[in-house]
Amino acid sequence: MGKYLKAKALGKVAMLLVASVLVVTGCSSSTEQGDTSNASGGKTQSSESILQKVKARGKVYIGCDTVLPGFGFLETDGSYSGFDIEIGKAFAAAILGDPDAAEMKPVTGQTRFTALQTGEIDILSRATTMSITRDTTLGIRFLPTDFYDGQGIMVQKSKNVKTFKDLDGMRIGVEQGTTTEKNVTTKLAAVGAKANIVVFENQDSIVSAYEAGSIDAWTSDKSGLVSRLAGMSKQDDHVILEETLSKEPLTPAIKAGDDEWFNVTRWTVYALMQAEELGITQANVEEMLKSDDPSIRSFLGAEGDLGKNLGLSNDWVVNLIKGVGNYGEIYERTLGKGSAFKLDRGLNALWTDGGLMYSPPFN
């Protein structure tokens, strides 16, 4: 009887051990198969990538501005124009083979990052300054900078302002949700001046108040000031101060956590620069496919699998350049000599011409 009870007890222990192993194994299997998250917050194999969603949708959602001529502007006929708009179309041309597959989604300085975080837009292309705080705390990833700018001040010429210190006691308009307010406040303190900072919801409101005389000056990126000045009826009544308040690297952005999407969008921006450096244009891209230069043939997908490695067709660069042209072509027709603004390339020239535009090798 004692031996029987002992054997029976041992049998129960063995059964409990087996059950424990099964439970642990089951939990492990469940974690491997069912959990779609990881420690870094990145995409796992069981979740649909942004690239897959875009391809299935047949559209790329671009977050854009609507009130900044030359960058993002909603025309009276309902179309969009400007540098950032063309960059948005470039993504659609590279990914879907059609620049018109870019669907513009207007966002403001206050809503742009939320729109990225929630998936309302796939790419933000809206004169947005890259900074360490935005890059590390908002759950977004910045792509290569596509426009190097600096913050400036526009003031009524009648105020006789020559330097930043002369703004002491004046009313200065800034746009809510941008870096401009902090920059102008810091600069004022540095020169010992005090001004009344007036915050507006958007640039339209600022410009209206400025032209009505409700504020004496207003601040934005210098390119934006030039853009707005071109649309003013009495351009000679205003002056843009020579002083630059800050560095403003304007940069497209995407939601963090999808490395495939980051690679596709990042290399699309680089491809625009590389095409200009190689002399590949919207007009000659088909002819350049016949080139004997291995670097050009590889870049355009005539040989090799650069596109396939990104999850795109190997002719993605050809589609990109046929759709919108190279970086220089986009710049010239929206901001440069072919536009109403006539902005020099400056820092936005290729590195070979003394600028900062530079692409890593396509090999």
KARATA-V615444 format. One record per pair of residues at least 12 apart in sequence whose ideal C-beta (glycine too) atoms are under 10 Angstrom apart, sorted by the first residue. I is the first residue (numbers start at 1). J is the second residue. If there is no record, write none. Layout:
# KARATA-V615444
I_J ; I_J
This chain:
# KARATA-V615444
33_46 ; 34_46 ; 36_48 ; 37_257 ; 38_257 ; 40_256 ; 40_257 ; 40_259 ; 41_139 ; 41_256 ; 41_257 ; 42_256 ; 42_257 ; 42_258 ; 42_259 ; 43_257 ; 43_258 ; 43_259 ; 43_260 ; 43_261 ; 47_257 ; 47_258 ; 48_258 ; 49_258 ; 49_259 ; 49_260 ; 49_261 ; 49_264 ; 49_311 ; 50_119 ; 50_122 ; 50_123 ; 50_254 ; 50_255 ; 50_257 ; 50_258 ; 50_260 ; 50_261 ; 50_262 ; 50_264 ; 50_265 ; 51_95 ; 51_122 ; 51_258 ; 51_260 ; 51_261 ; 51_263 ; 51_264 ; 51_265 ; 51_310 ; 51_311 ; 51_312 ; 52_260 ; 52_261 ; 52_311 ; 53_119 ; 53_122 ; 53_258 ; 53_261 ; 54_91 ; 54_92 ; 54_95 ; 54_96 ; 54_101 ; 54_122 ; 54_123 ; 54_261 ; 54_264 ; 55_95 ; 55_96 ; 55_311 ; 55_312 ; 57_96 ; 57_101 ; 57_103 ; 57_122 ; 58_92 ; 58_96 ; 58_98 ; 58_101 ; 58_103 ; 59_92 ; 59_96 ; 59_98 ; 59_100 ; 59_101 ; 59_102 ; 59_103 ; 59_122 ; 60_88 ; 60_89 ; 60_90 ; 60_91 ; 60_92 ; 60_93 ; 60_94 ; 60_95 ; 60_96 ; 60_98 ; 60_99 ; 60_101 ; 60_102 ; 60_103 ; 60_104 ; 60_121 ; 60_122 ; 60_123 ; 60_265 ; 61_88 ; 61_92 ; 61_102 ; 61_103 ; 61_104 ; 61_105 ; 61_115 ; 61_119 ; 61_120 ; 61_121 ; 61_122 ; 61_123 ; 61_124 ; 62_80 ; 62_84 ; 62_85 ; 62_87 ; 62_88 ; 62_89 ; 62_91 ; 62_92 ; 62_102 ; 62_103 ; 62_104 ; 62_105 ; 62_106 ; 62_107 ; 62_121 ; 62_122 ; 62_123 ; 62_124 ; 62_125 ; 62_126 ; 62_252 ; 63_84 ; 63_88 ; 63_104 ; 63_105 ; 63_106 ; 63_107 ; 63_108 ; 63_111 ; 63_112 ; 63_113 ; 63_115 ; 63_116 ; 63_120 ; 63_121 ; 63_122 ; 63_123 ; 63_124 ; 63_125 ; 63_126 ; 63_128 ; 63_252 ; 63_253 ; 64_80 ; 64_82 ; 64_84 ; 64_85 ; 64_87 ; 64_88 ; 64_102 ; 64_103 ; 64_104 ; 64_105 ; 64_106 ; 64_107 ; 64_112 ; 64_121 ; 64_123 ; 64_124 ; 64_125 ; 64_126 ; 64_127 ; 65_80 ; 65_82 ; 65_84 ; 65_85 ; 65_104 ; 65_106 ; 65_107 ; 65_108 ; 65_109 ; 65_112 ; 65_125 ; 65_126 ; 65_127 ; 65_128 ; 65_202 ; 65_203 ; 65_224 ; 66_80 ; 66_82 ; 66_85 ; 66_104 ; 66_106 ; 66_107 ; 66_108 ; 66_126 ; 66_202 ; 66_203 ; 66_204 ; 67_106 ; 67_108 ; 67_202 ; 67_203 ; 67_204 ; 67_205 ; 67_206 ; 67_207 ; 67_228 ; 68_82 ; 68_83 ; 68_84 ; 68_126 ; 68_127 ; 68_202 ; 68_203 ; 68_204 ; 68_220 ; 68_221 ; 68_223 ; 68_224 ; 68_227 ; 68_228 ; 69_81 ; 69_82 ; 69_224 ; 69_226 ; 69_227 ; 69_228 ; 69_230 ; 69_231 ; 69_334 ; 69_335 ; 69_339 ; 69_340 ; 69_341 ; 70_82 ; 70_83 ; 70_84 ; 70_85 ; 70_127 ; 70_223 ; 70_224 ; 70_226 ; 70_227 ; 70_228 ; 70_230 ; 70_231 ; 70_334 ; 70_335 ; 70_336 ; 70_339 ; 70_340 ; 70_341 ; 70_343 ; 71_83 ; 71_84 ; 71_85 ; 71_86 ; 71_87 ; 71_125 ; 71_126 ; 71_127 ; 71_147 ; 71_221 ; 71_223 ; 71_224 ; 71_227 ; 71_250 ; 71_334 ; 71_335 ; 71_341 ; 72_84 ; 72_85 ; 72_86 ; 72_87 ; 72_88 ; 72_104 ; 72_106 ; 72_107 ; 72_125 ; 72_126 ; 72_127 ; 73_85 ; 73_227 ; 73_231 ; 73_334 ; 74_104 ; 74_106 ; 79_104 ; 80_102 ; 80_104 ; 80_106 ; 81_333 ; 81_334 ; 81_339 ; 82_125 ; 82_126 ; 82_127 ; 82_227 ; 82_334 ; 82_335 ; 82_339 ; 83_125 ; 83_127 ; 83_146 ; 83_147 ; 83_223 ; 83_227 ; 83_250 ; 83_330 ; 83_331 ; 83_333 ; 83_334 ; 83_335 ; 83_336 ; 83_339 ; 83_341 ; 83_343 ; 83_348 ; 84_104 ; 84_124 ; 84_125 ; 84_126 ; 84_127 ; 84_128 ; 84_146 ; 84_147 ; 84_250 ; 84_252 ; 84_330 ; 84_334 ; 85_102 ; 85_104 ; 85_125 ; 85_126 ; 85_324 ; 85_330 ; 85_334 ; 86_99 ; 86_102 ; 86_125 ; 86_272 ; 86_323 ; 86_324 ; 86_325 ; 86_327 ; 86_329 ; 86_330 ; 86_331 ; 86_333 ; 86_334 ; 86_335 ; 87_102 ; 87_123 ; 87_125 ; 87_126 ; 87_143 ; 87_146 ; 87_147 ; 87_252 ; 87_268 ; 87_269 ; 87_272 ; 87_324 ; 87_327 ; 87_330 ; 87_334 ; 88_102 ; 88_103 ; 88_104 ; 88_105 ; 88_121 ; 88_122 ; 88_123 ; 88_124 ; 88_125 ; 88_126 ; 88_252 ; 88_324 ; 89_101 ; 89_102 ; 89_104 ; 89_125 ; 89_320 ; 89_323 ; 89_324 ; 89_330 ; 90_102 ; 90_125 ; 90_146 ; 90_252 ; 90_265 ; 90_268 ; 90_269 ; 90_271 ; 90_272 ; 90_320 ; 90_321 ; 90_323 ; 90_324 ; 90_325 ; 90_326 ; 90_327 ; 90_330 ; 91_122 ; 91_123 ; 91_125 ; 91_143 ; 91_252 ; 91_254 ; 91_264 ; 91_265 ; 91_268 ; 91_269 ; 91_320 ; 91_323 ; 91_324 ; 92_122 ; 92_123 ; 92_268 ; 92_319 ; 92_320 ; 92_323 ; 92_324 ; 93_268 ; 93_316 ; 93_317 ; 93_318 ; 93_319 ; 93_320 ; 93_321 ; 93_322 ; 93_323 ; 93_324 ; 93_325 ; 94_264 ; 94_265 ; 94_267 ; 94_268 ; 94_269 ; 94_271 ; 94_272 ; 94_307 ; 94_310 ; 94_312 ; 94_313 ; 94_316 ; 94_317 ; 94_318 ; 94_319 ; 94_320 ; 94_321 ; 94_323 ; 94_324 ; 95_122 ; 95_123 ; 95_261 ; 95_264 ; 95_265 ; 95_268 ; 95_310 ; 95_311 ; 95_312 ; 95_313 ; 95_316 ; 95_319 ; 95_320 ; 96_312 ; 96_313 ; 96_316 ; 96_319 ; 96_323 ; 97_312 ; 97_313 ; 97_315 ; 97_316 ; 97_318 ; 97_319 ; 97_320 ; 97_322 ; 97_323 ; 98_319 ; 98_323 ; 99_319 ; 99_320 ; 99_322 ; 99_323 ; 99_324 ; 100_323 ; 101_323 ; 102_122 ; 102_123 ; 102_125 ; 102_323 ; 102_324 ; 103_121 ; 103_122 ; 104_121 ; 104_125 ; 105_120 ; 105_121 ; 105_122 ; 105_123 ; 105_124 ; 105_126 ; 106_121 ; 106_126 ; 107_120 ; 107_121 ; 107_124 ; 107_125 ; 107_126 ; 107_128 ; 108_126 ; 108_175 ; 108_176 ; 108_177 ; 108_201 ; 108_202 ; 108_203 ; 109_126 ; 109_127 ; 109_128 ; 109_175 ; 109_176 ; 109_177 ; 109_178 ; 109_179 ; 109_180 ; 109_201 ; 109_202 ; 109_203 ; 110_175 ; 110_176 ; 110_177 ; 110_178 ; 110_201 ; 110_202 ; 111_177 ; 112_124 ; 112_125 ; 112_126 ; 112_127 ; 112_128 ; 112_140 ; 112_177 ; 112_253 ; 113_128 ; 113_134 ; 113_137 ; 113_138 ; 113_139 ; 113_140 ; 113_177 ; 113_253 ; 113_255 ; 114_138 ; 115_255 ; 116_128 ; 116_138 ; 116_139 ; 116_140 ; 116_141 ; 116_253 ; 116_254 ; 116_255 ; 116_256 ; 117_138 ; 117_139 ; 117_140 ; 117_255 ; 117_256 ; 118_255 ; 119_255 ; 121_253 ; 121_254 ; 121_255 ; 122_254 ; 122_255 ; 122_258 ; 122_261 ; 122_265 ; 123_143 ; 123_252 ; 123_253 ; 123_254 ; 123_255 ; 123_261 ; 123_265 ; 123_268 ; 124_140 ; 124_142 ; 124_143 ; 124_251 ; 124_252 ; 124_253 ; 124_254 ; 124_255 ; 125_143 ; 125_146 ; 125_250 ; 125_251 ; 125_252 ; 125_253 ; 126_250 ; 126_252 ; 126_253 ; 127_147 ; 127_149 ; 127_178 ; 127_220 ; 127_221 ; 127_223 ; 127_224 ; 127_227 ; 127_248 ; 127_250 ; 127_251 ; 128_140 ; 128_142 ; 128_178 ; 128_179 ; 128_248 ; 128_249 ; 128_250 ; 128_251 ; 128_252 ; 128_253 ; 129_142 ; 129_145 ; 129_149 ; 129_151 ; 129_178 ; 129_179 ; 129_180 ; 129_183 ; 129_221 ; 129_246 ; 129_247 ; 129_248 ; 129_249 ; 129_250 ; 129_251 ; 130_142 ; 130_143 ; 130_144 ; 130_145 ; 130_247 ; 130_248 ; 130_249 ; 130_250 ; 130_251 ; 130_252 ; 130_253 ; 131_179 ; 131_246 ; 131_247 ; 131_248 ; 131_249 ; 131_251 ; 133_179 ; 134_179 ; 134_251 ; 134_253 ; 135_251 ; 135_253 ; 135_256 ; 136_256 ; 138_253 ; 138_255 ; 138_256 ; 139_255 ; 139_256 ; 139_257 ; 140_253 ; 140_254 ; 140_255 ; 140_256 ; 140_257 ; 141_252 ; 141_253 ; 141_254 ; 141_255 ; 141_256 ; 141_257 ; 141_258 ; 141_259 ; 141_261 ; 141_262 ; 141_265 ; 141_266 ; 142_249 ; 142_251 ; 142_252 ; 142_253 ; 142_254 ; 142_256 ; 142_262 ; 142_266 ; 143_251 ; 143_252 ; 143_253 ; 143_254 ; 143_262 ; 143_265 ; 143_266 ; 143_267 ; 143_268 ; 143_269 ; 143_270 ; 144_249 ; 144_251 ; 144_252 ; 144_265 ; 144_266 ; 144_267 ; 144_268 ; 144_269 ; 144_270 ; 144_272 ; 144_273 ; 144_357 ; 144_358 ; 144_359 ; 144_360 ; 145_248 ; 145_249 ; 145_250 ; 145_251 ; 145_252 ; 145_269 ; 145_347 ; 145_348 ; 145_356 ; 145_357 ; 146_249 ; 146_250 ; 146_251 ; 146_252 ; 146_269 ; 146_272 ; 146_273 ; 146_327 ; 146_330 ; 146_331 ; 146_348 ; 146_357 ; 147_221 ; 147_223 ; 147_248 ; 147_249 ; 147_250 ; 147_251 ; 147_252 ; 147_331 ; 147_335 ; 147_343 ; 147_347 ; 147_348 ; 147_357 ; 148_223 ; 148_247 ; 148_248 ; 148_249 ; 148_250 ; 148_251 ; 148_345 ; 148_346 ; 148_347 ; 148_348 ; 148_349 ; 148_355 ; 148_356 ; 148_357 ; 149_220 ; 149_221 ; 149_222 ; 149_223 ; 149_224 ; 149_244 ; 149_246 ; 149_247 ; 149_248 ; 149_249 ; 149_250 ; 149_346 ; 149_347 ; 149_348 ; 150_183 ; 150_221 ; 150_222 ; 150_223 ; 150_243 ; 150_244 ; 150_245 ; 150_246 ; 150_247 ; 150_248 ; 150_249 ; 150_346 ; 150_347 ; 151_178 ; 151_179 ; 151_180 ; 151_183 ; 151_184 ; 151_187 ; 151_219 ; 151_220 ; 151_221 ; 151_222 ; 151_224 ; 151_225 ; 151_243 ; 151_244 ; 151_245 ; 151_246 ; 151_247 ; 151_248 ; 152_180 ; 152_218 ; 152_219 ; 152_220 ; 152_221 ; 152_222 ; 152_223 ; 152_224 ; 152_225 ; 152_226 ; 152_240 ; 152_241 ; 152_242 ; 152_243 ; 152_244 ; 152_245 ; 152_246 ; 152_248 ; 153_167 ; 153_170 ; 153_172 ; 153_180 ; 153_184 ; 153_187 ; 153_217 ; 153_218 ; 153_219 ; 153_220 ; 153_222 ; 153_225 ; 153_239 ; 153_240 ; 153_241 ; 153_242 ; 153_243 ; 153_244 ; 153_245 ; 154_172 ; 154_173 ; 154_206 ; 154_207 ; 154_210 ; 154_217 ; 154_218 ; 154_219 ; 154_220 ; 154_222 ; 154_224 ; 154_225 ; 154_226 ; 154_228 ; 154_229 ; 154_232 ; 154_238 ; 154_239 ; 154_240 ; 154_241 ; 155_167 ; 155_170 ; 155_172 ; 155_210 ; 155_215 ; 155_216 ; 155_217 ; 155_218 ; 155_219 ; 155_238 ; 155_239 ; 155_240 ; 155_241 ; 156_170 ; 156_210 ; 156_211 ; 156_213 ; 156_215 ; 156_216 ; 156_217 ; 156_237 ; 156_238 ; 156_239 ; 157_234 ; 157_236 ; 157_237 ; 157_238 ; 157_239 ; 158_216 ; 158_237 ; 158_238 ; 158_239 ; 159_216 ; 159_217 ; 159_238 ; 159_239 ; 160_239 ; 161_216 ; 161_217 ; 161_239 ; 161_241 ; 162_239 ; 162_241 ; 162_242 ; 162_243 ; 163_191 ; 163_193 ; 163_241 ; 163_242 ; 163_243 ; 164_184 ; 164_187 ; 164_188 ; 164_190 ; 164_191 ; 164_193 ; 164_195 ; 164_241 ; 164_242 ; 164_243 ; 164_245 ; 165_187 ; 165_188 ; 165_190 ; 165_191 ; 165_192 ; 165_193 ; 165_243 ; 166_191 ; 166_193 ; 166_217 ; 166_241 ; 167_184 ; 167_187 ; 167_188 ; 167_191 ; 167_193 ; 167_194 ; 167_195 ; 167_216 ; 167_217 ; 167_219 ; 167_241 ; 168_188 ; 168_191 ; 168_192 ; 168_193 ; 168_194 ; 168_195 ; 169_193 ; 169_194 ; 169_195 ; 169_196 ; 169_216 ; 170_193 ; 170_194 ; 170_195 ; 170_196 ; 170_215 ; 170_216 ; 170_217 ; 171_195 ; 171_196 ; 171_197 ; 171_198 ; 171_209 ; 171_210 ; 171_213 ; 171_214 ; 171_215 ; 171_216 ; 171_217 ; 171_218 ; 172_184 ; 172_185 ; 172_188 ; 172_195 ; 172_196 ; 172_197 ; 172_198 ; 172_206 ; 172_210 ; 172_215 ; 172_216 ; 172_217 ; 172_218 ; 172_219 ; 173_196 ; 173_197 ; 173_198 ; 173_199 ; 173_200 ; 173_203 ; 173_205 ; 173_206 ; 173_207 ; 173_208 ; 173_209 ; 173_210 ; 173_214 ; 173_215 ; 173_216 ; 173_217 ; 173_218 ; 173_219 ; 173_220 ; 174_197 ; 174_198 ; 174_199 ; 174_200 ; 174_206 ; 174_215 ; 174_218 ; 174_219 ; 174_220 ; 175_199 ; 175_200 ; 175_201 ; 175_202 ; 175_203 ; 175_204 ; 175_205 ; 175_206 ; 175_218 ; 175_219 ; 175_220 ; 175_224 ; 176_199 ; 176_200 ; 176_201 ; 176_202 ; 176_205 ; 176_206 ; 177_199 ; 177_201 ; 177_202 ; 178_199 ; 178_203 ; 178_219 ; 178_220 ; 178_221 ; 178_248 ; 179_221 ; 179_245 ; 179_246 ; 179_248 ; 180_197 ; 180_199 ; 180_206 ; 180_218 ; 180_219 ; 180_220 ; 180_221 ; 180_224 ; 180_245 ; 180_246 ; 180_248 ; 181_197 ; 181_198 ; 181_199 ; 181_219 ; 182_246 ; 183_219 ; 183_245 ; 183_246 ; 183_247 ; 183_248 ; 184_197 ; 184_217 ; 184_218 ; 184_219 ; 184_245 ; 184_246 ; 185_197 ; 186_245 ; 186_246 ; 187_219 ; 187_243 ; 187_244 ; 187_245 ; 187_246 ; 188_245 ; 190_245 ; 191_243 ; 195_216 ; 195_217 ; 196_215 ; 196_216 ; 197_215 ; 197_219 ; 198_210 ; 198_214 ; 198_215 ; 198_216 ; 198_218 ; 200_215 ; 200_218 ; 203_218 ; 203_220 ; 203_224 ; 203_227 ; 203_228 ; 204_228 ; 206_218 ; 206_219 ; 206_220 ; 206_228 ; 207_220 ; 207_228 ; 207_229 ; 207_231 ; 207_232 ; 210_228 ; 210_232 ; 210_238 ; 211_228 ; 211_232 ; 211_233 ; 211_234 ; 211_237 ; 211_238 ; 217_238 ; 217_239 ; 217_241 ; 218_238 ; 219_241 ; 219_245 ; 219_246 ; 220_248 ; 221_244 ; 221_245 ; 221_246 ; 221_248 ; 221_250 ; 222_240 ; 222_241 ; 222_242 ; 222_244 ; 222_245 ; 222_248 ; 222_343 ; 222_346 ; 223_248 ; 223_250 ; 223_335 ; 223_341 ; 223_343 ; 223_346 ; 223_348 ; 224_248 ; 224_250 ; 225_238 ; 225_240 ; 225_241 ; 226_240 ; 226_335 ; 226_341 ; 226_342 ; 226_343 ; 227_335 ; 227_339 ; 227_340 ; 227_341 ; 227_343 ; 228_240 ; 229_341 ; 230_339 ; 230_340 ; 230_341 ; 230_342 ; 230_343 ; 231_340 ; 231_341 ; 247_347 ; 249_347 ; 249_356 ; 250_348 ; 251_269 ; 252_265 ; 252_266 ; 252_268 ; 252_269 ; 253_265 ; 254_266 ; 260_310 ; 260_311 ; 261_311 ; 263_309 ; 263_310 ; 263_311 ; 263_312 ; 264_307 ; 264_310 ; 264_311 ; 264_312 ; 264_316 ; 265_310 ; 266_310 ; 266_360 ; 267_306 ; 267_307 ; 267_309 ; 267_310 ; 267_312 ; 267_316 ; 267_317 ; 267_359 ; 267_360 ; 267_362 ; 268_310 ; 268_312 ; 268_316 ; 268_317 ; 268_320 ; 269_327 ; 269_359 ; 270_327 ; 270_357 ; 270_358 ; 270_359 ; 270_360 ; 270_361 ; 270_362 ; 271_299 ; 271_300 ; 271_306 ; 271_316 ; 271_317 ; 271_320 ; 271_321 ; 271_326 ; 271_327 ; 271_359 ; 271_362 ; 272_317 ; 272_320 ; 272_321 ; 272_324 ; 272_325 ; 272_326 ; 272_327 ; 272_328 ; 272_329 ; 272_330 ; 272_331 ; 272_357 ; 272_359 ; 273_326 ; 273_327 ; 273_328 ; 273_350 ; 273_351 ; 273_357 ; 273_358 ; 273_359 ; 273_360 ; 274_295 ; 274_299 ; 274_317 ; 274_326 ; 274_327 ; 274_350 ; 274_357 ; 274_358 ; 274_359 ; 274_360 ; 274_361 ; 274_362 ; 275_288 ; 275_296 ; 275_299 ; 275_300 ; 275_317 ; 275_318 ; 275_320 ; 275_321 ; 275_325 ; 275_326 ; 275_327 ; 275_328 ; 275_329 ; 275_359 ; 275_362 ; 276_321 ; 276_325 ; 276_326 ; 276_327 ; 276_328 ; 276_329 ; 276_330 ; 276_331 ; 276_349 ; 276_350 ; 276_352 ; 276_353 ; 276_357 ; 276_359 ; 277_326 ; 277_327 ; 277_328 ; 277_350 ; 277_351 ; 277_352 ; 277_353 ; 277_357 ; 277_358 ; 277_359 ; 278_291 ; 278_293 ; 278_295 ; 278_296 ; 278_299 ; 278_300 ; 278_326 ; 278_359 ; 278_362 ; 279_296 ; 279_326 ; 279_328 ; 280_296 ; 280_299 ; 280_300 ; 280_317 ; 280_318 ; 280_320 ; 280_321 ; 280_325 ; 280_326 ; 281_321 ; 281_325 ; 281_326 ; 281_328 ; 281_329 ; 282_320 ; 282_321 ; 282_322 ; 282_323 ; 282_324 ; 282_325 ; 282_326 ; 282_329 ; 282_330 ; 283_321 ; 283_322 ; 283_325 ; 283_329 ; 284_321 ; 285_300 ; 285_317 ; 285_318 ; 285_319 ; 285_320 ; 285_321 ; 285_322 ; 285_323 ; 285_325 ; 285_326 ; 286_300 ; 286_318 ; 286_321 ; 286_322 ; 288_300 ; 288_302 ; 288_318 ; 288_321 ; 289_301 ; 289_302 ; 289_315 ; 289_318 ; 290_302 ; 294_363 ; 295_361 ; 295_362 ; 295_363 ; 296_362 ; 298_314 ; 298_317 ; 298_362 ; 298_363 ; 299_317 ; 299_318 ; 299_321 ; 299_361 ; 299_362 ; 299_363 ; 300_314 ; 300_315 ; 300_316 ; 300_317 ; 300_318 ; 300_320 ; 300_321 ; 300_362 ; 301_313 ; 301_314 ; 301_315 ; 301_316 ; 301_317 ; 301_318 ; 301_319 ; 302_314 ; 302_315 ; 302_318 ; 304_362 ; 304_363 ; 306_362 ; 306_363 ; 307_319 ; 317_362 ; 327_345 ; 327_348 ; 327_349 ; 327_350 ; 327_357 ; 327_359 ; 328_345 ; 328_348 ; 328_349 ; 328_350 ; 328_353 ; 328_357 ; 331_343 ; 331_345 ; 331_348 ; 331_349 ; 331_357 ; 332_345 ; 335_348 ; 336_348 ; 345_357
